[in-house]
């Protein structure tokens, strides 16, 4: 291991961080957090002696998260990093940082020998594993114990017993915890699959025994799919967990995914905390979580909590952990043990919000042989509502394919300060403090690079409110103001979820995304009012630019002469976003600006007549987000509409705006330009039917076709791995292969040609998943 700073004095690090923070708005935001969102209900814990220095054996946002709490507790921190992570946010935040190997995680973040060497050389007393990587590695936990290093997590015995899904189900059954019907044992022979599938009943889930995070999981709905799903699950499990053992169980259709957070100490005290609902998932990976669940009542919460504690006690569990259940949406009294995660969960912030407990602090206390300083009664009841949205570097408009690139512009929303805990929650010894309605746990800065080697998570955006409606409102506002530029992201999809009627009703299940977006996500579809409003806003933006340019150039007439002139706004979708309400007919607008009030008065030409729209703009010259309060004469008496708009770019004739997370190109033309617009040539569409191009950056796992081979519809051609997921690219029709341009092990970029087909009539349609943006449709 190579130390980045073998000895860093506290004062030197403070100066270094100040220099970095002045370089970007994100770093300045980090310095202003002051750990408020991570503080504990009981502040007396900070006076106890815990550790002098801990090492975080992880990267990204979870490493930063642990550092925040450690700093509040007066504990020095040591970061580890791979070679490409040398300038990462967690490296800059830590007091010390050491390189533990090259980019491949097996040679760095999973390299136990290198990490143990850093622990020794940095004189760290304890290690926090975060989540992922070594967090559930029993060998690492045992190695720490044998070398006198406190592992901030459970014992290696608990990790072994709960980390193996087969053994954990047997333990759960013995502890009288409800379990899912299935074969509780390892499936080693393909010849057994058909018999087991018939006995259990389709659909069935093939699941990696050592898995988690949606990796190594496949669903088979019939015998034909069973063998292929089995092979894929084993292959992915071997690659991610170095363990290809799988089990098979009944797949519960349309369930809800609800989990119970537990925390235990080494003195036999084990508590359960109010539940988290994690039903909004894609490919078995959580996307949106909330706490508490809209489904559970107090009695069901108690039952699930008690079973979670019973399981924890059965394996003598201490530290933070999570017991996951599948719950019947039709009969919530029926719930089944899914698995136990012997680590801190990604979604732990929403539990921290509704309980006022810093879970990382409690983990550190337990590792330092301290008691949990809460009782079951103090933590059993949720107070308020919290929602977490996972912001990923991916493109929802292209079936959520991974995206890589540089964060050219990055600014996190901040929310509003509130007093916490509320009076109803306050107990003796509690201290009232200020937290924010929005919390953003991230591991990136403006200028950070996101590649395909590690998880595509940009941040965890968390909102809080006194009730679910307020939490949703705060999340929607935060997503509108979240600035992420330089790569594709899923903010548009997350924003759409916050506006979805079914989500707002609370009637959700793990099939939510598939059911609500059966044809895939296509961006926010504007209704008629939104179209007129955006058109008016585009003209207001243009007027604001003209006014600014005129004042700078000393030619005010250039602006005044445009007021009252007819302007025409046309819409153009961006990145394939489909708007069924779009029309080729431009919207005619006449705009006027009232300098004293900062209000734009816009006459919008509706189908029958002009109607006035009034826009009260809140917009600074260098701001990225415009906030409008809009009212008009179309519907007198209607409450004004609030709209937040991001101006992404100025185009040759118009602007690229972001609304509800979706990008729109609005073409703004004067009357002369509008008359000539009809003569503009229509761009030609490139024919990709004769080739297979990679829809994502990644590594080729296998090539299952050769030159001259005949392919049929549905045949697997290439498997590409990106961000730990294997994506199968298949042929959609019959064809003949002209050339194979890649081989297994190659690294490919987006749009790179993988396979080329013969230009024959019968093969002309031998397109691939990417030509219709369906790559990986059958995972």
MILO-868968 format. One record per residue (C-alpha): residue in one letter; z, y, x. Coordinates in steps of 0.02 Angstrom, whole numbers, plus 50000, padded with zeros to 5 digits. Each point is the difference from the previous one (the first is absolute). Example, Ala and Ser with C-alpha at 12.3 -4.5 7.8 and 13.67 -1.06 7.14 Angstrom:
residues 2
A503904977550615/S499675017250069/
***
This chain:
residues 779
X500005000050000/X499545017250061/X501195014149953/X499205015749932/X501575009650049/X501184988850095/X501365013349997/X499895013849873/X501395012449991/X500435006049827/X499565018150037/X498324995350074/X499554989749848/X500505014149885/X498825011850091/X498614987149998/X500174997349814/X500005018649967/X498365001550094/X499234986149896/X500665007049838/X499195016850031/X498334991250016/X499864994149820/X500655004049828/X500534982049975/X501175000550149/X500735016549941/X500304991649832/X500884985550087/X501185011950087/X500455008349835/X500504984049909/X501745000350078/X500244982049940/X500505005549824/X499004986249916/X500844987050109/X501815005549979/X501364989149926/X501125002849849/X501514997150111/X499945011350151/X501554993450088/X498984985850077/X499335011650134/X501745001750078/X500114981550039/X499494992650166/X498424989849974/X498774999450148/X499545011850141/X498184994850006/X498844988949898/X498224994250027/X498744999449857/X498854985150024/X498635006949890/X498765014249979/X499385012549871/X500965006649853/X501404987150002/X500415004050181/X500095018549954/X501064995749849/X501304991050106/X500025014250127/X500435012649863/X501584990749949/X500494995950179/X499925018550045/X501095004549852/X501274987250060/X499955006850177/X499144984550071/X498675001550135/X498374990949968/X498744990450106/X498214997449941/X498764986950057/X498125002249989/X498354991650039/X498755008650113/X498995008449859/X501635006049919/X500565010250151/X499905016649905/X500634993549832/X501265009249894/X501394987250026/X499785001550188/X500215018849991/X501534999249887/X500984987350103/X501145004850145/X499134987250111/X498374990449985/X499304985050094/X498294991949999/X500134981349964/X498194994650016/X498195002349948/X499325002849825/X500104982149937/X501664998149909/X500254982650074/X500075008250171/X501065015049950/X500985001449838/X500174981149987/X500354997450185/X501834995049998/X500174999050189/X499355017750026/X501085007249862/X501564991250066/X499615007250172/X499955017649927/X501644997049909/X500804995450165/X499245014050105/X500375013449869/X501794993449979/X499784999049811/X501464992249908/X499064995149843/X498234997749934/X499305004249829/X498424989949962/X499375010449852/X498834989749890/X498554989150054/X499734994750181/X501654992150060/X501085005049852/X500084982349929/X499834990650164/X501504988650020/X499624997150183/X500125018650036/X501625001649903/X500764985350092/X499395006550168/X500875016749967/X501624991249955/X499954989050155/X499765015250113/X501395010249919/X498885012049904/X500435003849819/X498564995949883/X499965012649857/X499584987049870/X500594982949942/X500444985050109/X498624989050068/X500634985949889/X499785010349842/X498275005450058/X499494981950031/X500644993749833/X499275014149895/X498455003150104/X499324982849962/X499415000949819/X500144981349976/X501794999050061/X500485016149910/X499454992949833/X501054984550028/X501505010850043/X499705011249849/X499894985049884/X501644993250070/X500815017249975/X499464999449816/X498745013950020/X498474998849887/X498484993750098/X498134999349962/X499334982649953/X498994991950138/X500024988150148/X501475004950109/X499364993250164/X498635002250130/X498214995849950/X499194991950152/X498534990349932/X498525006649903/X499944983349911/X501655004449914/X499365016449930/X499104993449847/X501484989449945/X501245014450025/X498865012249909/X499894988449850/X501874996650000/X500515018350010/X498615006549889/X498745013850040/X500035013650055/X500984996250158/X500555010750147/X499764994050179/X501255009350106/X500435000650185/X501734992650028/X500395012950134/X499065014049913/X500335016749921/X499155016449960/X498604991549903/X499344991150155/X499534981649992/X499944999749810/X498594993949888/X499854996049814/X498944985549938/X499504999149817/X499134983150011/X499694985050113/X498445007950075/X500985015050065/X501504990050057/X499354993150166/X499225016550055/X501595009649954/X501054987350095/X498945001950158/X500005019049991/X501875000949973/X500334988550149/X498805009450113/X500745017049958/X501784993450015/X499624992850172/X499245016450058/X501385011549932/X501564989250014/X499464986750126/X500534987349868/X498714991849887/X501194990849885/X499705003649815/X500784995349834/X499264999149826/X500815006049840/X499595005549824/X499185017249994/X500905010149867/X498675010449914/X500345018249957/X501795000150064/X501005014950056/X500625000650179/X501805005850002/X501164998950150/X501855002250035/X500635008750157/X501554992150075/X501135005750140/X501364989350078/X501225001350144/X500774987050117/X501624999649900/X499294991549847/X499625015649898/X498294999249918/X499355012949877/X498455001149893/X499165016749964/X498945005249849/X498274992349993/X498315005850060/X498404997049900/X498534995650113/X498704994049874/X498595011850049/X499194989050131/X498314996650077/X499654983650089/X501874996149985/X500455015850095/X501065013249916/X499205016949970/X501185009449883/X501854996049978/X501375007649895/X501874998749974/X500714995449881/X498814989149899/X499445005849826/X500214981949943/X501804995650041/X501545004049901/X501774999550068/X500294981749954/X498394993950085/X500385010750152/X501714991850015/X499294982349986/X498675002950132/X501255008650114/X501244985849986/X498684987050041/X499445010350151/X501785000550065/X500234981449968/X498484996350107/X500595011750139/X501714991750005/X499194982850006/X499285004450171/X501465010850059/X498875015250000/X500505016950068/X499055016550027/X498645006449882/X498854987949911/X498964998649843/X499884986149872/X498345000649908/X499734993349824/X498534997649884/X500465005349824/X499104995549840/X499315015649918/X500054991749830/X501764993250019/X500975009850131/X501454987849988/X498924987650096/X499975004250185/X499654989250153/X500465001150184/X498485004350104/X500655002450177/X501325008750103/X499535013050130/X501274999650139/X499675017850056/X499895017849942/X498625001649870/X498595012750009/X500525006949832/X501845002450040/X499945019249979/X499944999049810/X501624990150000/X500785012850115/X499535013849879/X500774992049843/X501584994250088/X500305013550130/X500214986650134/X499175000750171/X499544981650023/X499585002050184/X501755007150028/X500774985149912/X498994988050107/X500625008650157/X501804999549937/X499894981349965/X499244996650171/X501465009750076/X501224988249910/X500525013149871/X500354997449816/X498805006149867/X500815015849937/X499504997749817/X500584989349854/X498894990849876/X500485011949860/X499485015150104/X498234993650028/X499604989749845/X499295014049893/X498415009950036/X500085018949995/X498345008649978/X498274992750029/X498964998150157/X498194995150030/X499154995250162/X498125000950032/X499324991550155/X498685011250076/X498754989150092/X498495003450110/X498764991349885/X498595004349882/X500364995849816/X498215004449955/X499394985750111/X501194986549939/X501425006950108/X499144996050163/X500975005550156/X499625016950074/X500275005750178/X499915017050081/X500965015250056/X501135010449889/X499125016650027/X501105008749873/X501674993349942/X501385008249900/X501344991349898/X500675006649833/X501805005950006/X500665000149821/X501445010549934/X501834999250053/X501284993149877/X501864996550006/X500484981850027/X500944990349940/X500135006549822/X501725002549928/X499884983849899/X499784989950160/X501275009250105/X501524989950055/X501515004550102/X499445003350179/X498205003649951/X499235015750072/X498715010249905/X498485003750106/X498205005549979/X498554987849993/X498205002949952/X499014993749851/X498684993850122/X500264990050158/X498614994450116/X500354986250126/X498565000250123/X499594994550175/X498535011750030/X499675017850052/X498515011549985/X498804993350131/X500624982049989/X498714986050010/X500044985749875/X499104984450059/X499764982449934/X501264991550116/X501565004049898/X500535002749821/X498975013749912/X501565008349926/X499975018950024/X501625003549910/X501184995749860/X500035014449877/X501574999949893/X500435010849849/X501655001749909/X500565007049832/X501374998449871/X498884988649897/X498354990650014/X498935013849925/X500645012650127/X499774987850144/X498194996949947/X499705018749983/X500715003250173/X498944986150075/X498415006849919/X500365017350069/X500374993150173/X498374990150003/X499035015649948/X500745009650147/X499904986250129/X498695004950129/X499194985450092/X498315003250081/X498944991250128/X499964982749921/X499974991749830/X501644997149910/X500634993849832/X500795016049935/X498655001049867/X500494982949935/X501865003550006/X499735016249905/X499024990649868/X501444987749977/X501205014449969/X498875005749857/X499684982649929/X500614997949820/X500564982150026/X500985004550156/X500805014749910/X500554988249862/X500864988650126/X499054984849935/X499394993550168/X499814983450090/X499254993450161/X498294999449916/X500045018849968/X498665005450124/X498784986349951/X500255003449815/X499935019050008/X498555000950124/X498954984649957/X498425007450078/X500935006950149/X500675017450028/X498705013849976/X501025015750016/X500685011549866/X498785002549856/X500015018349946/X500125003849815/X499085014949927/X501465012150021/X500254994950181/X498155002550036/X500045017849935/X501635003450091/X499354993650167/X498395009749979/X501005015949969/X501094996250150/X498484997550112/X499375017349953/X501755007250028/X500034992150173/X498295007450036/X500555017249940/X501564999050108/X498914996350151/X498795014149959/X501435012249976/X500774995150166/X498345000950091/X499625017049922/X501685007250051/X499824993750178/X498225006650014/X500415016749921/X498734997549861/X500964999249837/X498395002149899/X499484982650056/X501424993449894/X500005012449857/X498154997449968/X500294981449970/X501315002549865/X499294996349828/X498444991750073/X499544983449924/X500454985450113/X499544981849972/X501064985150052/X499364982250015/X501034984550039/X499634986850128/X501084984650028/X500614996150175/X500164983150088/X499354990449851/X501255006849875/X499294997849825/X500305012849864/X499284994249832/X500185017549929/X498955008450132/X498455009149943/X498505006750094/X500125016049899/X500925013250103/X501425009949924/X499685018749986/X501455011350049/X500335018650016/X501565004750099/X501065015650025/X501515002850113/X501535010449957/X500715005350170/X501675006349933/X500484983449919/X499014987950109/X499204992849842/X498214994249979/X499245002849828/X498554988149978/X498754999549858/X499464981749989/X498424995949905/X500414986049879/X498644991249898/X500105012949860/X500655016050079/X500965008350141/X501884997250000/X501235008650113/X501054990150123/X501435008150096/X500494993450170/X501625005750081/X499714994950181/X501324996650131/X498974999450159/X500215006750175/X498625002750124/X500504985650112/X500774988449870/X499274982749966/X500604998449821/X499565011649856/X501115000149847/X499305006349836/X500785003849833/X498574999449875/X499905005849820/X498495004049894/X499355005549830/X499304982849962/X501674993749936/X501125014849954/X501844995850004/X499804985450118/X501204999750147/X499235005850165/X499344986150112/X500654997750177/X498744994450130/X500194997150187/X498385000250098/X499654996550183/X498505009050075/X499374987050122/X498445008550064/X498755013849971/X498274992949970/X498315008350023/X500035004649816/X501734997349931/X501624990950040/X500744982950017/X501574999849893/X501334986849978/X500784998149829/X501114985749943/X499674992950173/X498134998349966/X498705010050095/X498655009949911/X498585010350070/X499745015349893/X498365008950030/X500175018749963/X498345009249973/X499455017049945/X498655001749868/X498565000150124/X500654984750092/X500284991049837/X498195002749948/X499374992750164/X501224985449999/X498844989249896/X498744999650143/X501234992650126/X499464982650061/X501064985049950/X500744990750150/X499354982350024/X501204985449984/X500024988650153/X499614981849956/X501344988750075/X499464984349908/X499214992650157/X501585000350105/X501854996750001/X500995014350074/X501865000450031/X500905009649863/X501515002650113/X500505001150183/X500764984050064/X499834983950098/X498804985949956/X501034984349965/X498554988349964/X498124999849973/X499474986249882/X498115002150001/X498604998350129/X498255006950024/X498744992249880/X501354993249884/X499775000749814/X501455007849907/X500454999149818/X500945011649886/X501874999750035/X499824992050171/X501215006050133/X499095008750143/X501275009350107/X501895002150004/X500645016750069/X501835003350033/X500635017849980/X501805005750003/X500684982149989/X498934995249848/X498514988250005/X498525006149897/X498654987649948/X498225007049990/X498884989549888/X498184999749948/X499675005449822/X498304991349978/X498894987650089/X499165005150164/X499464995450176/X500895006150157/X498865009250122/X501305004150134/X501874998850030/X500555014850105/X501844996050029/X501124985650053/X501814995249975/X501175011250097/X498875015449994/X500725016749947/X498935008749869/X499975017449926/X499645006149824/X498164998349958/X499594988850149/X498644987349960/X500694982350003/X498614989549924/X498195004249962/X498974991249866/X498154995949987/X499015013049904/X499404988249866/X499985002149814/X501204985649978/X501185007150131/X499865018449957/X501604999249901/X501004990250129/X501165014650017/X501814999050041/X501685005549944/X499765017250078/X498385004249909/X500965000449838/X501655004450077/X500784983349961/X500494994250173/X501454988349997/X499894997649812/X500524982050024/X501445000250121/
***
